[in-house]
Amino acid sequence: MKNHNDFSEFKQIAEIDIGITTGNNKYFSVDNETVQKFNLQDISIPLIGRSSHASGLYFTYDDWKKNVDKGVAAQLLYFPNEPFEELPLNYQRYIQYGEENQMHTGYKCRIRENWYHIPSVWVPDAFFLMKKQ
């Protein structure tokens, strides 16, 4: 197949990249209870955090909402890249919660200017999820 003219490698028709590297999924990938408790709706982004959170060929807003309603960590917290003191108090409370629980000590978070800001968040045009066999 590699040498057949009717086939192309996927990388020839699309960019292939990893997903978002948060540095600490437990902290940044949250359920709706956490979003509500800390009032973080304005910095939460819909997320498919695990392949088990999606089924079938298509994933719609309704599928995502079902995950949220089931208590799945289906939201990504995307804090602005601003100094702690300049952030709203509700953001500061969650960041302090993270620090109290040592969420900022991993390598990826530790090397950032503001550990709570994920430097590269993007939405792909499409994605493939692979389940481990």
C-alpha positions in Angstrom: 0.0 0.0 0.0 2.9 2.4 0.7 4.0 2.3 -2.9 0.6 2.3 -4.5 -0.4 5.6 -6.2 -4.0 5.5 -5.0 -3.0 5.9 -1.3 -1.4 8.7 0.6 0.0 9.0 4.0 -2.3 10.8 6.4 0.4 13.4 7.1 0.3 14.4 3.4 -3.3 15.7 3.7 -3.5 16.8 7.3 -1.4 18.2 10.1 -0.9 15.6 12.9 -0.3 16.9 16.4 -0.8 15.9 20.0 -3.7 17.2 22.1 -3.3 19.9 24.7 -0.6 19.4 27.3 -2.0 20.8 30.5 0.8 19.8 32.8 -1.8 18.5 35.3 -5.0 17.1 33.9 -6.5 16.6 37.4 -6.3 20.3 38.0 -7.2 21.7 34.6 -9.7 19.1 33.4 -12.7 19.6 35.7 -16.3 18.6 36.2 -19.2 21.1 36.3 -19.3 21.0 40.1 -15.8 22.5 40.2 -16.7 25.1 37.6 -19.8 26.1 39.6 -18.1 26.0 43.0 -15.3 28.4 41.9 -17.4 30.4 39.4 -15.1 29.6 36.5 -17.6 29.5 33.7 -16.0 32.3 31.7 -12.6 30.4 31.5 -14.0 26.9 30.9 -13.8 25.3 27.5 -15.6 22.1 26.4 -13.3 19.2 26.5 -13.1 15.5 25.5 -10.5 14.5 28.0 -10.6 10.7 27.4 -11.5 8.5 24.6 -14.1 6.9 26.8 -15.9 10.2 26.9 -16.7 9.9 23.2 -18.4 7.2 21.2 -19.3 6.8 17.6 -18.2 8.7 14.6 -19.5 12.1 15.6 -19.4 14.0 18.8 -21.9 16.8 19.2 -22.7 19.5 21.8 -25.4 17.2 23.1 -22.9 14.4 23.6 -20.6 16.8 25.5 -23.6 18.1 27.6 -24.5 14.5 28.6 -20.9 14.1 29.8 -21.2 17.3 31.8 -24.5 16.2 33.3 -22.9 12.8 34.3 -20.2 14.6 36.2 -17.4 13.9 33.8 -14.3 16.1 33.8 -15.5 17.6 30.5 -14.3 21.2 30.8 -10.8 22.6 30.4 -9.8 25.6 32.5 -7.9 28.2 30.5 -6.6 30.9 32.7 -5.3 34.1 31.2 -1.6 34.6 31.2 -1.6 37.4 33.7 0.0 37.9 37.1 -1.8 36.3 40.0 -2.6 39.7 41.6 -4.4 40.9 38.5 -6.7 38.0 38.2 -10.3 38.0 39.6 -10.7 36.7 43.1 -12.5 33.5 42.0 -9.6 32.6 39.8 -7.2 33.3 42.6 -9.2 31.0 44.9 -8.9 28.1 42.5 -5.2 28.8 41.9 -4.6 28.8 45.7 -6.5 25.6 46.0 -4.2 24.1 43.4 -1.1 25.3 45.2 -2.4 24.0 48.5 -2.7 20.6 46.9 0.7 20.7 45.1 -0.9 20.9 41.6 1.8 23.3 40.4 4.8 21.2 41.3 5.0 19.0 38.1 7.6 19.8 35.5 5.3 21.4 32.8 3.6 23.7 35.3 6.8 24.5 37.2 8.6 25.9 34.1 5.9 28.3 33.1 6.0 32.0 34.0 2.4 31.6 35.3 2.0 27.9 36.2 -1.8 28.1 35.9 -1.8 29.3 32.3 -1.7 26.5 29.6 0.4 28.0 26.8 -1.1 26.2 23.9 -4.8 25.7 23.7 -6.3 25.1 20.3 -9.3 23.4 18.7 -8.7 21.0 15.9 -10.8 20.7 12.8 -11.1 17.0 13.5 -9.5 14.4 15.8 -9.0 10.7 16.2 -9.2 8.9 19.5 -7.6 5.6 19.9 -8.7 3.1 22.6 -6.0 0.9 24.1 -6.6 -2.8 23.3 
